[in-house]
Amino acid sequence: MEINELTKILHQNAVDHGWWKDSRTVPELLCLIHSEISEALEGYRNNDWGNIKEELADAIIRILDFCGAYEIDIEHEILRKHQKNIERPYKHGNKRL
């Protein structure tokens, strides 16, 4: 299955379960994505890899739901960004965490 196909399936499931009955704002959706990442961090803090994996899946599902709602061709964007990353120098920017 390709990513855009999965995006359509996941978004339709969210619609079918009432998550899009009312309009959802971009800031709301981004905060929901962020909350799943924060939950994965808590899984890490608790040494719970099962929870980390589940929350990462939730984050991806939320991202793809967002893309489905806003008709973002995420496959194209991922490949475009990957190509950009390939062309960057080793540890570009030399930033610290």
Backbone hydrogen bonds, N-H to C=O, Kabsch-Sander energy under -0.5 kcal/mol:
donor,donor_aa,acceptor,acceptor_aa,energy
6,L,2,E,-2.2
7,T,3,I,-2.6
8,K,4,N,-1.9
9,I,5,E,-2.0
10,L,6,L,-2.9
11,H,7,T,-2.6
12,Q,8,K,-2.3
13,N,9,I,-2.0
14,A,10,L,-1.9
15,V,11,H,-2.5
16,D,12,Q,-3.1
17,H,13,N,-1.5
18,G,15,V,-1.9
19,W,14,A,-2.3
21,K,18,G,-1.3
29,L,25,T,-2.4
30,L,26,V,-2.7
31,C,27,P,-2.2
32,L,28,E,-2.0
33,I,29,L,-2.0
34,H,30,L,-2.5
35,S,31,C,-2.3
36,E,32,L,-1.4
37,I,33,I,-1.6
38,S,34,H,-2.4
39,E,35,S,-2.1
40,A,36,E,-1.8
41,L,37,I,-2.0
42,E,38,S,-1.9
43,G,39,E,-1.9
44,Y,40,A,-2.1
45,R,41,L,-2.6
46,N,42,E,-1.7
47,N,44,Y,-1.9
48,D,43,G,-3.4
49,W,47,N,-0.7
52,I,48,D,-2.1
53,K,49,W,-2.5
54,E,50,G,-2.0
55,E,51,N,-2.8
56,L,52,I,-2.4
57,A,53,K,-2.1
58,D,54,E,-2.3
59,A,55,E,-2.4
60,I,56,L,-2.2
61,I,57,A,-2.7
62,R,58,D,-2.6
63,I,59,A,-2.4
64,L,60,I,-2.8
65,D,61,I,-2.4
66,F,62,R,-2.5
67,C,63,I,-2.4
68,G,64,L,-2.5
69,A,65,D,-2.4
70,Y,66,F,-2.3
71,E,68,G,-0.7
72,I,67,C,-2.5
73,D,71,E,-0.5
74,I,72,I,-1.8
77,E,73,D,-2.0
78,I,74,I,-2.7
79,L,75,E,-2.4
80,R,76,H,-2.6
81,K,77,E,-2.5
82,H,78,I,-2.6
83,Q,79,L,-2.2
84,K,80,R,-1.8
85,N,81,K,-2.5
86,I,82,H,-2.3
87,E,83,Q,-1.5
88,R,85,N,-1.0
92,H,89,P,-1.5
94,N,91,K,-2.4
95,K,92,H,-0.6
